[in-house]
């Protein structure tokens, strides 16, 4: 390289190489930051998550209490099956909520 360009061009070549490497690093960092922002933006908001979680737990516990009370447990479906249906339905609704937000 010295014989083709001469010593006076060595620093200019090095500076150009450093600039190109810096530009490439900046592009990669920007791409990673953009990907991280996309992942964060897909999360549901904290208030919506709190309401959904507490509401689901309240409905699940309330539904379980109603099913396990003496009057309802004597119906055609067994109490265990009814409780299972309640909690599976809550899990499905929460899964849909998480995937849409």
C-alpha positions as CSV (number, residue, x, y, z in Angstrom):
1,X,0.0,0.0,0.0
2,X,2.8,2.4,0.8
3,X,4.4,2.0,-2.6
4,X,1.1,2.6,-4.5
5,X,-0.2,5.6,-2.5
6,X,2.8,6.9,-0.6
7,X,3.1,7.6,3.1
8,X,1.2,10.9,3.0
9,X,-2.0,9.0,2.2
10,X,-1.8,6.5,4.9
11,X,-3.6,8.6,7.5
12,X,-6.3,9.5,5.0
13,X,-6.9,5.8,4.2
14,X,-7.0,5.0,8.0
15,X,-9.4,7.8,8.7
16,X,-11.7,6.7,5.9
17,X,-11.7,3.1,7.2
18,X,-12.5,4.3,10.7
19,X,-15.3,6.4,9.4
20,X,-16.8,3.5,7.4
21,X,-16.5,1.1,10.4
22,X,-18.1,3.8,12.7
23,X,-21.0,4.2,10.2
24,X,-21.6,0.4,10.1
25,X,-21.6,0.2,13.9
26,X,-24.1,3.1,14.1
27,X,-26.4,1.3,11.7
28,X,-26.3,-1.9,13.7
29,X,-26.9,-0.1,17.0
30,X,-29.9,1.8,15.4
31,X,-31.3,-1.5,14.1
32,X,-31.0,-3.2,17.6
33,X,-32.6,-0.2,19.3
34,X,-35.5,-0.2,16.8
35,X,-36.0,-3.9,17.4
36,X,-36.1,-3.4,21.1
37,X,-38.6,-0.6,20.8
38,X,-40.9,-2.9,18.6
39,X,-40.7,-5.6,21.3
40,X,-41.6,-3.1,24.1
41,X,-44.4,-1.5,22.1
42,X,-46.1,-4.9,21.7
43,X,-46.6,-5.3,25.5
44,X,-49.9,-4.3,26.9
45,X,-49.9,-1.1,29.0
46,X,-49.4,-1.5,32.7
47,X,-52.8,-0.2,33.7
48,X,-54.6,-2.5,31.2
49,X,-52.6,-5.4,32.4
50,X,-53.4,-4.7,36.0
51,X,-57.1,-4.3,35.3
52,X,-57.2,-7.5,33.3
53,X,-55.2,-9.5,35.8
54,X,-57.2,-8.4,38.9
55,X,-60.5,-8.7,37.0
56,X,-59.7,-12.2,35.8
57,X,-58.7,-13.3,39.3
58,X,-61.9,-11.7,40.8
59,X,-64.1,-13.4,38.2
60,X,-62.3,-16.7,38.6
61,X,-62.5,-16.8,42.4
62,X,-66.1,-15.6,42.4
63,X,-67.1,-18.1,39.7
64,X,-65.4,-20.9,41.6
65,X,-67.2,-19.9,44.9
66,X,-70.5,-19.9,43.2
67,X,-69.9,-23.3,41.5
68,X,-68.7,-24.9,44.8
69,X,-71.7,-23.6,46.8
70,X,-74.2,-26.3,47.7
71,X,-77.0,-25.1,45.4
72,X,-75.1,-25.1,42.1
73,X,-73.0,-28.2,42.8
74,X,-76.0,-30.4,42.6
75,X,-76.7,-29.6,38.9
76,X,-75.9,-31.9,36.0
77,X,-72.3,-31.0,35.5
78,X,-69.8,-31.9,38.2
79,X,-68.4,-29.0,40.2
80,X,-64.8,-29.8,39.2
81,X,-65.7,-29.7,35.5
82,X,-67.4,-26.4,35.9
83,X,-64.5,-24.8,37.8
84,X,-62.2,-26.1,35.1
85,X,-64.3,-24.6,32.3
86,X,-64.3,-21.2,34.2
87,X,-60.5,-21.1,34.5
88,X,-59.8,-22.3,30.9
89,X,-62.2,-19.6,29.6
90,X,-60.3,-17.0,31.7
91,X,-57.0,-18.3,30.4
92,X,-58.2,-18.1,26.8
93,X,-59.5,-14.5,27.2
94,X,-56.2,-13.4,28.8
95,X,-54.2,-15.1,26.0
96,X,-56.2,-13.3,23.4
97,X,-55.7,-10.0,25.3
98,X,-52.0,-10.4,25.5
99,X,-51.6,-11.4,21.9
100,X,-53.6,-8.4,20.6
101,X,-51.7,-5.8,22.6
